[in-house]
Amino acid sequence: MNIIENPKRDRWSEILKRPTQTVNAIETTVNQIFDDVNRNGDLAISKYTQVFDGVELETFIVSEDEIKEASAHISSDLKTAIQQAKSNIFKFHAAQKTQKIVVETQEGVTCWQEKRAIQKIGLYIPGGTAPLFSTVLMLAVPAQIAGCKDIVLCTPPNKEGKIANEILYAAQLCGVTKIIKVGGIQAIAGLTFGTKTIPKVYKIYGPGNQFVTVAKQMAIKYGVAIDMPAGPSELLVIADATANASYIASDLLSQAEHGADSQVLLVSTSKSLIIGVEKEVEKQLKALPRQSIAEKAIKNSKLILVDNDEDALDLINEYAPEHFIICTENEEFYCSGIINAGSVFVGEYTPESAGDYASGTNHTLPTNGFSKAYSGVNLDSFMKSMTFQKITKTGLKNIGNTIELMAEAEGLQAHKNAVSIRLKDL
């Protein structure tokens, strides 16, 4: 692992660089597939499913029989675990509901705000080396609470043309209305343009690899909203001499096993802890089934020694991690000082994997520094705020002259006239 001691601030941007391809290197491929799907619909979807997933399908739609069969193959223990996770996620997201806000800004002028569910949404669930059925819960549960009408789920099939049993079970448990066996760029393109099989949606949610992330950003150009740019997973841990090296190593590896393009960082004020964590990572890595994947991610990892907590916090806010774990004696300093992070995990008994699965917070989070400006998925991600206003005769008398003066100053006479014609009648 790469140990960096007391880097100067002018080197931070270089040190904190993500191990991702440039957007330019990916955009060409994304553009080609988007154009093909836009022109050829399901024919293009079928072609890319054969190319990228190695399977030819008669239909992309998951049937009721497939869902029932999948449910029968899930153990009762796992079903209980999924249901418990769903319950906690439901509780946390249901608590985020807000009431209608009504304000009389002045006599006779009433403004209010109400929220409405986004009616047609697309959920992207990564498959590949680790079918993320937990992401189904994270996306479909708040969509259900919000009241979204059409919840379309896309996920790549395996070589036999099947979807993981756990994904199908979680999807039907959470009210997904249509499940489609399509992944990658072609899935995002299908949700963007609509095909005979894949409905066009208003907003796309879910994590994915770098190609999926760029595809989601491309969807915006065609009028489809996205939750956020959410690419390869990343984790940053801050720890001092009081931290448990084996716990920290396990947290770093829990993210490293996501994919070869994941990145994990440890920032510490203790060199002895850094050395201890490095040894623990090497030890624990050997016992992992996904060792080869984690090893590649670990090559992108960094162990950074800093002089003090103030420098550490500045560096962390500059990096803006997706996941941020605090394992320090003065945890309040970091809790109150962190500005840029997707989700924060406080204390040595709060592993990041708790948030990935079952504590209740959402694990669909901004990566690649986007936590400087984006929030993770929450209930409001599935809703729109709409404003209303009603003005009485008294209200228009009170506010009318202000509107007339402002409209005239902007040179918009018709705007002024819309008020003046009413005031004359009053």
N, C-alpha and C positions, 0 to 999 in steps of 0.2 A: 504494500500500500504506500501511497505517496504522502510522506510527512513533510509539512511546510512549517517552518518556524518563523514567527513574527514577521509576516510579509508586510512590506510597506504599502500604504494605501494606493499608490499609483500602480500597483500590481494586482489589486483586488479583481478588477474586471477580467483580467487574463486568467487568474487562478479560479475564478468562479464560473468560467465559461462552461456551458452545458455540452455534453458529448452528442450533439445532434447534427444531422446533415443540414446544409443551408436550404432555405425555402426554395431558392432558385433551382436546386438540383432535383427537387421533388415536384415543383409546379408543372413542369413539362408533362410528366406522366399523368398528373391529376387532370390537367386540361384536356389531354387526349381522351381519357376515359369519360370525362364529363361530356365532351362533345359527342362521343359515340353513343352514350346512353341517351342523351337528349334527342339524337336523330333516330336511333334504332331500338330504343326501349328494352323490352325483355330479351330480345336477341343479343344485344350487347351485354346485358346482365348475365345471361347464360354463358356467353363466350368467356367473360372474365372469371366467372365462377369455375369454369373448367381450367383456365390458365393458372389462377392463384390458389384455388382450393382443391384442384385435382379431381373434381367430381362433376358428372353430368346429371342434371335433375330433370324429371318429368314435370314437376311442379315445385315452386318455391314456398308455397303456403304450407304451414304445419297444420295437420288435420286434428280433429278432436280425438280420434283413435290414438294418434301418436302421443298426445298429451296424457291420455289415460294410461297408456302403456308406460310412459316415463314415470308417472306418479307411482305406479305399482312397483317400480324398481328402486325407489328411494326408501332407505331404511327408516323405521319409525323414529329412531334416535335423531337422524339427520332432519327429518320433518319437524320434530320438536324444536331442534336448534334453529331451523329457518324461521319457524313461527315465533320463537322468542325474539330473534333478531328483528323480525318484522314488527312485533309489538313495541319494542323500544324505539325503532325508527319512526313508527306511527306516532307514539307519544310525543317525541321531540318535535316532529314537524307539525303535528296538529296544534301544538302550543304556539306556533308561529302565526296563527291566524290573527288578523287585525280587524277591528270593528270599522264600520262606516264612520268617516270623519266629517262633521258638519260645522261650518263656521259662518257667522254673519259678519262679513268683513266691514260693513257699515250698515246703517239702518236701511232695510229694504233690499239689501244685496246679500244673497245667501249662496255660498259655494260649498260643495261637498265632494268627497272622493269615495268611490266604491271599487272593489276589485272583481274581475271576471276571469274565469279560467281560459287559458289558451285551448281552443277546441281541438285542433289536430296537431299531435306531437309525434315525433319519431325518436325512439330510444335505440342507441347503438350499444350493443353488448359485445365486447371483445371475446373471441374464441381462442383459436390458436393453441399455444402450449398450456394455457390455463383458462378454461371457460369460466368467466367471472359471473356466476349466478348471484353473488352478493350485490353486484351492480344493478341487477334487475330490481332488487328490493330498494336500493338507494334512489332509483329513478321512478319506478312505478308506484311506490307507496305515496310520495308527495303528489304525484300526478293524480292519484285516486282521491286524495284529500282535497286537492284543488278543484276537482270536478271536471277534469279534461274528458272530452267526449270520445275521441278516437285516439287510442294509444297503440301505436304501431311499433313493434320491436323487430329489429334486424340483427342477425348474428350469423357468423359464417358456419357452414356445415363442415363435418369431418369428411374423411375420404369415403365413408359409407353413405354420405348424404344425410347424416343424422345430426341433431342438436343434442347437447349434453342433457341428460335427464333432469339434472338439478336446475338448469335454466328454464326448461319447460314447466317444471313444478312451480318454481318461484313466479313465473310469468302468470300462470293461471290463478295462483294464490293472490296476486296483486291486481287483478282486473285488466290485464293487457288484452286488447280487443283483436289484435292480429299479430301472428308471429311469422316472420319470413326468413327463409334460409339463404340469406345473402350477407356477405361481409365486405370489409375493405372499402376502397374508394367507390366501387360500383354501388354499394349500399347507400352511401351518402348521396351519390348522384341520383339514384332512384328516388330517394326521399325528397330530393330537391326538385326534380322535374315531374315525377310521377310516371308510372308505366302502367301497362294493363294489369300487372300484378301488385306493384308497390304504390300505395297511395302517396300523393303529394302532401307534405305536411307544412305547418307554419313555423315550426321550430324543431331543431335537432339537438339531442342531448347525448352525453356519454363520452367516456374516454376512448383512447385508441393509440395506435402507433403514430409515427411521424406522418405517414401518408394519410391516415384518417384525419389527423389534426389539420393538415393543409387542405384536405377535401372539405372539412367543415368550414374553414375560412373561405374557401371558394364558394360554398353555398350562399354565403352572405351576398355575393355579387349578383345572385339570381333571386334575391328577395326573400330568402329563407333565413330566419334568425338562428342563432346557436346559443347554447348555455355559456360557453367560454372556450378558449383554446386549452384543451386538456390532452397533453401528449404523454411521453414516457414518464414513469413515476420517479419521484425524487424525495429525499429525506435529509434533513439536517438535524443533528443532535448537538445541544450545548451541554457540557458536563464539566464538573470540577473534580477536585481530588476526593470528594466524598462519594462519588458515583460508583456504581457497580459495573466493572468492565465487562463481565459476561452478559449482563442485561443489555448494555449498549451494543455489544457485538451482535447480539441476537436481533436487535432492532435494525441495525444496519443491513444485516443479511436478509431480513424479512422484506426489505424493499429491493435489494439487489437481485433477488430471485424472480422479480417480476419480468425482467427482460434484460438483454445485453446492453440496451441503451438507457437503462435506469442509472441514476446517480445518487450516491450517498456520501454525506459529509459529516465529519465530527469536528466541532470547534471546542477547544478546551484551554483552560488556563494552567493545566497540569501536564507536564511532559510524561511523568510516570504513568498517568492514566492512559495517555495516548499509546504508549508502548504496551501497556496491559491489554488495551482494546485490540491492537494489532495482532497480538498473540492469540487472543480469544477468537478473532475472526478466522485466522488460519486453522485453528482447532475445530471450530464449529462448521466451517465450510466443508470439511472432508466428510461430514456425516449427512450432508444435504442431498436428496435425490436430484435436485436441480442444480447440482454443483457447477456444471459447465456453464450454465447461464449466469449464475451468480458470480463466477470467477471473472467473466467478461465485464460485468458491471463494476466489480470491485476494482478493476484496472482504471476505471474512470473516477474512483473515489479519492477523497483527500482527507487527511488528518491534519488539522490546522491548529498550531499552537499560537496563542495570543497572550499579551502581557496582562490584560485586565478585562473586567466585565464590560467596561464602556466600549473598548475596541471590539470585543466580541459581538455586542449588540449592534453596533454600526455595521459590521461585516454581515451579520445575519439579515438585517433589514435591506442591505444592498443586494444580497442573493435572492431574497424573497422566496423562501422555500414553499413547496406544496405542503409538506408535513414538517412540523417543527416540534421536537421533543426537548423538554427542559428537565435536566437531571442535575440540579445545583442546590446548594444550601440556601442561597438567596433567590429562590424561584420567583418571588414577587417582583424583583427587579426586572426579570425578563418578561413576566406576564404583563406588567404595566408598560414596559418599553417596546414590546414587539408591535410593529406597525404593518409589516408586510409578511403575511403567511396565510396559507390556505386553511389549515387546521392546526391547533396547538394541543400538545399532550403534556400534562404537567405531573411530574413526580415519577419515581422509579417503578411504581406499580401501575403505570398507565402506558402499556405498549401501544405502538401505532396500530397494530393489528386489531386492537379493540375498536378503533374507529372504522377500520376497514370492514368490520363485520357486524357488530352487535351492540355497541354502547348507545347508539341512537343518532349520533351526528352523521352527516353525509360524507361519503368518501370520494365523490366526484368533485375534484378540486382543480384550481388553476395551477399550471406548471410553467416551467421555462421563464420564471420571473413575472408572470402575469398576475400573481397575487398582489402586485403593487397597485393594480387597478380593478381586478375582478374578485368577486366573491365566489365561494363554492356554491354548489347547487343547494337550494333551500326551497321552502314552499313558494316564495314569491317568484322563483324561477319559472313556475308553471302558471303564473297569473299576470294580468295587466292591470295597472291602475288607471281608472277612468275618472275624469273630473266632470262635475255637473255644476250648473249655476241657474238661479232663478232670481229675476229682478222684478220688483213690484213698481207701481207707478211712482211711489215715494222714492224708491231706490234709484230709478232712472233720473229723477229730478236731482238727487244728491250726487250722482256720479256722471251725469250726462255732459256737463260743461267740461269736465276733465277729459273725457273721451274726445269731445269735439276739438279742444285745443291741441291735444296730442296728435290726432289724425291730421289736422290742418298743418301742423309743424312738419309732419312727415310727407306732406304733399299728397295725401290719400283722401281726396274729396268725397268719394263714395262711402268711405268708412264714416266720415263726419255726417254725411247725409242720412245714413241709417239711424243715427241718433237724433239728428235735428228734426226729421220728419215726425218722429214720435213725440219729441218735446213740444212741438207746435200743437199737437192734439191735446197735450196736457195743460 
